[in-house]
Every structure is written in structure tokens, then in C-alpha cells.
Amino acid sequence: MCDDGKRDASSTRVRLHKFIAQAGITSRRTAERWIAAGRVRVNGVVVTTLGTLVDSLRDEVRVDGRVVGRVAAQQVILLHKPRWCLTTVRDPRGRPTVMDCLQGLSTRVYPVGRLDWDASGALLLTNDGELANRLMHPRYGVPKVYRVEVRGVPSAEQMELWRRGVRLREGVTAPAGVKLVRRFSDSAWLEVTLHQGWYRQIKRMGEAVGLPVLKIHRTAYGPIRLGRLPVGHWRRLSAQEVRRLREAVMWAPEFRRSHDV
């Protein structure tokens, strides 16, 4: 199709909260709160009206004084996180972070959730703030699968307690999938499937049932499996894999249209 030099202005106009979310810095809901709180300026003017339209090519949008730019292409990355590495963008103490593993990646991405400093395995990173928030939100209960080494040999009672739910300070954990993978004389490997992500949850669950956790390795995040990706390496998810992730958080095309505000 030939370009006659004209552009349909409506094709570049988008609701302000959606524009901010598409920049990969937060979810639409949080962007709405920022707008209502007066933290967002469009072309130098504070905007507090939800539903305001902006031109994604011409208008300058700032949050707390920082320019927000639309992400050219949304990316989802799978990283095989090494142990002794922080799941954060930067560390003021200079310790290694997962960002040190992303050599050769020009797009700025952010971790989806976290893995402990001493844990390894599948970690997703993306510049799609809305997708990241849905993947982490307990409403969707996206399963995460771990191989967990514990001290001691689990009894049937300990396994059943872990499956039913363990009382922690936040409350009783959601039922978990737990099965014995390998048994040794004084330790064992378990496969644990969680649908929530409380702080250091696996370690605290292990302590609560009398099975101190020695190692944690995540093998899958929702439909995305780590497979044979080497430690410290990353790869982009295929379009089919991203589609499966979106389906895991009810993001079918019909759902997107009905919620595209």
C-alpha cells in the first residue's frame, strides 16, 4: 500500500493509563492511581482525568518528572537464573543481579516476580507491565514448579500437610502439589507446585513441616518450561509461548477487547 503522507490521527491516540502500562513500567490499574494522584503530566500539564487520550507519537508524557516512552516491541525473556544472583534490576551494594546475565539484549526488561538469591531456574523478564502484573497476581494462580532438596526423608504426614496448606504469618498457604522425586539416607528431592508467591514461601513451608530446605530450582513458570537452557543463558519466547502465557491469565482476544479501556 502506498503512503500518501497522511496518517489517521486516531490510530496513534490511546488512553493515558494504557500508554503508561505499554511502556512496561507498571500495570494499567497502578497507572490510573498515578494519574488520579497528580503524578502524570502531558505536555507539561498535570492530568488527573481518567480516560484522557494522548497521541503516542506527538505528546510528551512524564511520570514524576521522567519521560515515558511507548515500548516499540513487547518482549518476554526466559532466563536460567544462576544461584547467588539477585532478582532485581540493580543492587546498591554491587552484588550480581539477573540483569548481568542479559548480555546482548537491547530492550529494557524487568523480572516477573523473584527467585531467592540462592535459588536457580526459570525466571521470566518482560517489558510488558500488564502481563507481568497478571502473571504475579494471586487471582490467576499461575502455577510455578520447583525441584526442592530438603534435609530429612519426608513422612507421609509431612507430605500431606504440605499439600493441604501450612500456617505461616500471612495465613494458611494454598494447597500445593508435592511429590517425592528421589530419596537419600538423610535428604530428598521433591517436586513442588505452587499457585501463590509469598515471601520465601517454600523455605518457610519446609521449616514449618520439619523439612529444612537446602536447594530450590524452578523448572517451569506456568506453561513455560526451562528445558535445557544452560545456566546463565536466556532466550526470547516464541509468539506461541507468549500466547500461551496470555491464555494462562485469561488474556484471550475476546477478553482483551472487553477489558480494553
Buried (B, 14 or more C-beta within 10 A) or exposed (E): EEEEEEEEEEEBBBBBBBBBBBBBBBBBEBBBEBBEEEBBBBEEEEBEEBEBBBBBEEBEBBBEEEEBEBBEEBBBBBBBBBBEBBBBEEEEEEEEBBBEBBEEBEBBBBBBBBBBEEBBBBBBBBBBBBBBBBBBBEEBEBBBBBBBBBEBBBEEEBBEBBBEBBEBEEEEBBEBBBEEEEEEEEBBBBBBBBBBBBEBBBBBBBBBBBBEBBBBBBBBBBBBBBEEBEEBEBEEBEEEBBBBBBEBBEBEEEEEEEEEE
